[in-house]
């Protein structure tokens, strides 16, 4: 439910900006409206100033700047009306929501009562803890692989992965390193990070492509992205991709921004 509220608030913000922009644009528009008709193979434009005058005055090709302004005016007015209607609908929906939705009722019960009932879904704290404690077997390391460890004591394969893992840990974002994932048409793969977006109980896969200046590596990276897409895992929905080359190494600040803006900070209170 919180996800829906967040989406609606984001949509509301976008609509308010659209309303502001179109209201401003409509303050300086020409009088009247545009009539369009076909005459053979040509499109003809007419300027209607008087609502009673259906035909209007013919707009010559050299005056099409006026036609464009009138067309834009009509478009902006329709956008503004639609925006205002949608804003009213969002406000009405949000105002009718109960202060506590069904999924939150269990969390508000007395601890003694919580022990007596079965909630409709696992409490978020318990769900997160169980997710973090999930046992799995990741990929093995080659004998000569560098020994790199995160703040949590996990062994990873590159310094860039150390940065990503430590940044996730610092922001309180639950993750699994190289947790196996089955993809239809291929088999088992090991995403660099499987991240939990807690509020939505949603798993996000994070792949870091660390040698994109090597043609063979880059080709395999593209194949892997296509494989994810074939299995319904898309960039911007449930897939995060980061890249680097020798000349363009990973940027710690960018990693932090991705985590804070896209994955969200976990509220443990």
C-alpha positions as CSV (number, residue, x, y, z in Angstrom):
1,X,0.0,0.0,0.0
2,X,2.9,2.4,0.8
3,X,4.2,1.7,-2.7
4,X,0.9,2.9,-4.2
5,X,0.9,6.0,-2.0
6,X,4.4,6.8,-3.1
7,X,3.6,6.4,-6.7
8,X,0.5,8.6,-6.4
9,X,2.5,11.3,-4.6
10,X,5.1,11.1,-7.4
11,X,2.4,11.4,-10.0
12,X,0.8,14.2,-8.1
13,X,4.1,16.2,-8.1
14,X,4.5,15.6,-11.8
15,X,0.9,16.7,-12.5
16,X,1.3,19.9,-10.4
17,X,4.4,20.8,-12.4
18,X,2.5,20.2,-15.6
19,X,-0.4,22.3,-14.4
20,X,2.0,25.1,-13.5
21,X,3.8,25.0,-16.8
22,X,0.6,24.9,-18.9
23,X,-1.1,27.6,-16.9
24,X,1.9,29.9,-17.5
25,X,2.0,29.0,-21.2
26,X,-1.7,29.8,-21.7
27,X,-1.3,33.4,-20.3
28,X,0.2,34.6,-23.6
29,X,-1.7,32.9,-26.4
30,X,-3.5,34.3,-29.5
31,X,-7.2,34.8,-29.4
32,X,-9.5,32.2,-30.9
33,X,-9.0,28.6,-32.1
34,X,-7.7,26.6,-35.0
35,X,-9.9,24.8,-37.6
36,X,-8.2,22.2,-39.8
37,X,-9.6,20.6,-42.9
38,X,-8.3,18.7,-45.9
39,X,-8.5,20.1,-49.4
40,X,-7.4,17.5,-51.8
41,X,-3.8,16.5,-50.8
42,X,-3.3,19.7,-48.8
43,X,-4.1,20.5,-45.2
44,X,-5.7,23.9,-44.7
45,X,-5.8,26.0,-41.5
46,X,-8.4,28.6,-40.4
47,X,-8.4,31.0,-37.5
48,X,-11.7,31.1,-35.7
49,X,-12.1,34.1,-33.4
50,X,-15.9,34.2,-33.2
51,X,-17.5,30.9,-31.9
52,X,-20.4,31.6,-34.2
53,X,-18.1,31.7,-37.2
54,X,-17.6,28.0,-37.9
55,X,-15.3,28.6,-41.0
56,X,-12.9,31.2,-39.7
57,X,-10.2,33.1,-41.7
58,X,-7.9,31.2,-43.9
59,X,-4.3,31.1,-42.6
60,X,-1.7,31.4,-45.4
61,X,1.4,29.3,-45.4
62,X,3.6,32.3,-44.5
63,X,1.4,32.8,-41.4
64,X,1.7,29.2,-40.1
65,X,3.4,30.4,-37.0
66,X,0.0,31.6,-35.9
67,X,-1.5,28.2,-36.7
68,X,1.2,26.5,-34.6
69,X,0.5,28.8,-31.7
70,X,-3.3,28.0,-31.9
71,X,-2.6,24.3,-32.2
72,X,-0.3,24.5,-29.2
73,X,-3.0,26.4,-27.3
74,X,-5.6,23.8,-28.0
75,X,-3.2,21.0,-26.9
76,X,-2.2,22.9,-23.7
77,X,-5.8,23.5,-22.8
78,X,-6.6,19.8,-23.1
79,X,-3.6,18.8,-21.1
80,X,-4.5,21.3,-18.4
81,X,-8.1,20.0,-18.2
82,X,-6.9,16.4,-18.0
83,X,-4.3,17.3,-15.4
84,X,-6.8,19.0,-13.2
85,X,-9.2,16.0,-13.4
86,X,-6.5,13.6,-12.5
87,X,-5.3,15.7,-9.6
88,X,-8.9,15.7,-8.2
89,X,-9.1,11.9,-8.6
90,X,-5.8,11.4,-6.8
91,X,-6.8,13.7,-4.0
92,X,-10.1,12.0,-3.6
93,X,-8.5,8.5,-3.5
94,X,-5.9,9.6,-0.9
95,X,-8.5,11.2,1.2
96,X,-10.6,8.1,1.4
97,X,-7.8,5.7,2.4
98,X,-8.0,4.5,6.0
99,X,-5.3,5.8,8.3
100,X,-4.1,2.2,8.9
101,X,-4.3,-0.2,5.9
102,X,-4.9,-3.9,6.4
103,X,-1.2,-4.9,6.2
104,X,-0.4,-2.5,9.0
105,X,-3.0,-3.7,11.5
106,X,-0.9,-6.5,12.9
107,X,2.0,-4.1,13.6
108,X,-0.3,-2.0,15.8
109,X,-1.6,-4.9,17.9
110,X,-0.4,-5.5,21.5
111,X,2.6,-7.9,21.4
112,X,0.5,-10.4,23.4
113,X,-2.3,-10.2,20.9
114,X,0.2,-10.6,18.0
115,X,1.2,-14.0,19.4
116,X,-2.5,-15.1,19.2
117,X,-3.2,-14.2,15.5
118,X,-1.8,-15.1,12.1
119,X,-1.1,-12.0,10.1
120,X,-2.1,-11.7,6.4
121,X,1.5,-11.2,5.6
122,X,4.8,-11.6,7.5
123,X,5.7,-8.5,9.5
124,X,8.3,-6.4,7.6
125,X,11.0,-6.7,10.3
126,X,10.6,-10.5,10.4
127,X,10.4,-10.7,6.6
128,X,13.6,-8.7,6.2
129,X,15.5,-10.7,8.8
130,X,14.4,-14.0,7.2
131,X,15.5,-12.6,3.8
132,X,18.9,-11.6,5.1
133,X,19.4,-15.0,6.9
134,X,18.5,-17.0,3.7
135,X,21.2,-19.6,3.1
136,X,22.6,-20.1,-0.4
137,X,25.7,-21.3,-2.1
138,X,27.4,-18.7,-4.3
139,X,30.2,-19.2,-6.9
140,X,33.5,-20.5,-5.8
141,X,36.7,-18.5,-6.1
142,X,39.7,-19.5,-8.1
143,X,42.8,-20.4,-6.2
144,X,44.7,-17.3,-7.5
145,X,41.8,-14.9,-7.1
146,X,42.6,-11.8,-5.0
147,X,41.4,-11.9,-1.4
148,X,39.1,-8.9,-1.1
149,X,36.6,-8.5,1.8
150,X,33.7,-6.2,2.6
151,X,33.0,-4.6,6.0
152,X,30.6,-7.5,6.6
153,X,33.5,-9.9,6.1
154,X,32.3,-11.3,2.8
155,X,34.7,-12.2,0.1
156,X,34.1,-10.5,-3.3
157,X,35.9,-10.4,-6.6
158,X,36.9,-6.8,-7.1
159,X,37.6,-3.5,-5.4
160,X,34.5,-2.1,-7.1
161,X,32.3,-4.7,-5.6
162,X,33.8,-3.9,-2.2
163,X,32.7,-0.3,-2.7
164,X,29.2,-1.3,-3.8
165,X,28.8,-3.8,-1.0
166,X,30.0,-1.4,1.7
167,X,27.8,1.4,0.3
168,X,24.8,-0.9,0.5
169,X,25.7,-1.9,4.1
170,X,26.2,1.7,5.1
171,X,22.8,2.7,3.9
172,X,21.2,-0.3,5.6
173,X,20.1,-2.0,2.4
174,X,19.9,-5.8,2.7
175,X,21.7,-7.6,-0.1
176,X,23.0,-11.0,-1.1
177,X,26.3,-11.4,-3.0
178,X,26.3,-13.8,-6.0
179,X,23.1,-15.5,-4.9
180,X,22.1,-18.0,-7.6
181,X,19.2,-17.1,-10.0
182,X,17.7,-19.4,-12.5
183,X,17.0,-17.9,-15.9
184,X,14.9,-19.7,-18.5
185,X,16.8,-20.5,-21.6
186,X,20.2,-20.4,-19.9
187,X,20.2,-21.9,-16.4
188,X,21.7,-20.6,-13.2
189,X,23.5,-17.2,-13.1
190,X,25.0,-15.3,-10.2
191,X,24.0,-11.6,-10.1
192,X,26.7,-9.6,-8.4
193,X,24.1,-8.4,-5.9
194,X,20.5,-9.3,-5.2
195,X,19.2,-6.3,-3.2
196,X,15.9,-6.1,-1.2
197,X,13.8,-3.0,-1.6
198,X,12.3,-3.4,1.8
199,X,9.2,-1.2,1.6
200,X,8.0,-3.2,-1.5
201,X,9.5,-6.5,-0.5
202,X,11.0,-6.5,-4.0
203,X,14.2,-8.1,-5.1
204,X,16.4,-6.0,-7.4
205,X,19.4,-7.4,-9.3
206,X,22.6,-5.4,-9.5
207,X,25.2,-6.2,-12.1
208,X,28.5,-4.3,-12.2
209,X,30.2,-4.5,-15.6
210,X,33.8,-3.8,-14.6
211,X,35.9,-4.3,-17.8
212,X,33.8,-2.7,-20.6
213,X,36.9,-1.6,-22.5
214,X,37.7,-5.2,-23.3
215,X,35.7,-6.2,-26.4
216,X,35.1,-9.9,-25.4
217,X,33.9,-8.9,-21.9
218,X,31.7,-6.1,-23.3
219,X,30.1,-8.6,-25.7
220,X,29.3,-11.1,-22.9
221,X,27.9,-8.2,-20.8
222,X,25.5,-7.3,-23.6
223,X,24.5,-11.0,-23.9
224,X,23.8,-11.1,-20.2
225,X,21.7,-8.0,-20.2
226,X,19.6,-9.5,-23.1
227,X,19.2,-12.7,-21.1
228,X,17.8,-10.7,-18.2
229,X,15.4,-8.9,-20.4
230,X,14.2,-12.2,-21.9
231,X,13.3,-13.3,-18.4
232,X,11.3,-10.2,-17.5
233,X,14.1,-8.4,-15.7
234,X,14.5,-4.9,-17.0
235,X,16.7,-1.9,-16.3
236,X,14.8,0.7,-14.3
237,X,12.3,-1.9,-13.0
238,X,14.2,-4.7,-11.2
239,X,17.7,-4.4,-12.7
240,X,20.5,-2.0,-11.8
241,X,23.6,-1.8,-14.1
242,X,26.8,0.0,-13.4
243,X,29.9,0.1,-15.7
244,X,33.5,1.0,-15.6
245,X,36.7,0.9,-17.7
246,X,40.4,1.5,-16.9
247,X,40.0,5.2,-17.8
248,X,36.6,5.6,-16.2
249,X,36.7,3.7,-12.8
250,X,33.7,3.3,-10.5
251,X,32.6,6.5,-8.8
252,X,31.8,6.1,-5.2
253,X,29.4,9.1,-5.1
254,X,27.5,7.8,-8.1
255,X,27.1,4.5,-6.3
256,X,25.7,6.2,-3.2
257,X,23.3,8.3,-5.3
258,X,22.0,5.2,-7.1
259,X,21.4,3.5,-3.7
260,X,19.7,6.5,-2.1
261,X,17.6,7.5,-5.1
262,X,16.7,4.1,-6.6
263,X,16.8,1.6,-3.8
264,X,15.7,3.7,-0.9
265,X,16.9,3.8,2.7
266,X,15.7,1.2,5.1
267,X,13.7,2.4,8.0
268,X,14.5,0.1,10.9
269,X,12.5,2.0,13.6
